[in-house]
Amino acid sequence: MLRFILGVVLVAAVFLGFVVLVQSLAFWIGHAGLVRAQAGNARISFALDPLDLFDGTARQVLFTLLPAAFMGAVPAEFVRSFTWKGLVQRTGAALVFLALAVFQRGLRRYESGSAIAVEV
């Protein structure tokens, strides 16, 4: 049960980091509704597939650009076969995705772009 709870916390951190990252794209590219929707749909679609279906580049994408593997197959594997190395890897991945959540930088860019200078 403890492995399950730890896996859920790590998946939640990856999920939160990815969602904040995708939502923050609006600060740089303007209206990002379509990108957000596509990323969400792709994440759900690929998270439901077993990891054995993918190899090479597709597997790398599922672990990096679209972390669907961290939300689907990896937590189940983590609960089935716990290793300390796996715990360190999953924790590192969660921390990386949380660090990539660039909301604060995007918010600063948004605030500076909308500042109104009034000359008196």
Beta strands, then each sheet from edge to edge (+ up, - down):
end
